[in-house]
Amino acid sequence: MKSSPLIFVALDYPDAQSAWPLVRQLDPQLCGVKVGKELFTSAGPQFVRELVERGFRVFLDLKFHDIPTTVAKAVKAAAELGVYMVNVHAAGGRRMLEAARAALAEREQRPLLIAVTVLTSMTADDLHELGLNVTPAEQVSRLARLTKSAGLDGVVCSAQEAEMLQEQCGNDFVLVTPGIRPAGSEQGDQKRVMTPEQAARQGIQYLVIGRPITQASSPAEALQQIQASLTA
Ligand SMILES: O=C(O)c1cc(=O)[nH]c(=O)n1[C@@H]1O[C@H](COP(=O)(O)O)[C@@H](O)[C@H]1O
């Protein structure tokens, strides 16, 4: 039987004050937390340090995408915060990915280094508009193979692409999947979605879930329900 994935709760709140009520109800042994662009821009590295001090596995989701030197330094700064996982955009290309990997190489304890393939909010039409005449799955596959050959730990993709990537990149390659939507919940801007139960059956290591938890009337209960559904 495949082991249950770890859920990273996306703390997509405007500031630390709004995030704390949920964080205080979470058990760091039972879930991770994701700090993205909105919260990091307002609450900064100190908030991340506090989460790490409380024992949380923190996914610092800043999706670095820049010239190799800049991304390498940004990834190193993230590692110094003690985060569990950090991400970059695979579209930054091989040299950028390798520079990010090299920046962590000497560290005894380093975060998982993950590359975003095709955002889960994107469709084939979005890719075509960018001049990419491929399906999201084809582009995810291409970027995941690049990421693996550059020595990174894994990718962010949609759960819909998990089976394909496990075949192409092996089961040790880490898959992180946002776009998770419990049956009946609002899809919002996500396009390539899957329910948590289906995603768990794929053997994905990490699920990222935001609004279905944070917008629920009781976020902590919503998380518990999802977790219970994964082991049912
Ligand atoms: O890297 C990410 O975390 C990410 C990549 C991606 O392709 N799609 C995606 O939704 N995310 C993040 O995952 C979270 C999903 O949140 P919800 O759509 O509210 O569940 C957001 O914080 C996004 O920034």
The ligand as an ORCA input file, in Angstrom:
! r2SCAN-3c Opt
* xyz 0 1
  O       4.430     26.102     -6.449
  C       3.273     26.071     -5.999
  O       3.063     25.868     -4.822
  C       2.153     26.155     -6.967
  C       2.440     25.746     -8.258
  C       1.389     25.552     -9.165
  O       1.594     25.111    -10.310
  N       0.104     25.831     -8.761
  C      -0.177     26.291     -7.514
  O      -1.349     26.490     -7.216
  N       0.855     26.526     -6.625
  C       0.554     27.109     -5.286
  O      -0.269     26.190     -4.556
  C      -1.286     26.865     -3.824
  C      -2.626     26.315     -4.232
  O      -3.615     26.932     -3.483
  P      -5.154     26.583     -3.660
  O      -5.483     26.678     -5.120
  O      -5.836     27.643     -2.846
  O      -5.337     25.193     -3.115
  C      -1.101     28.364     -4.078
  O      -0.414     28.907     -2.980
  C      -0.240     28.436     -5.327
  O       0.654     29.530     -5.280
*
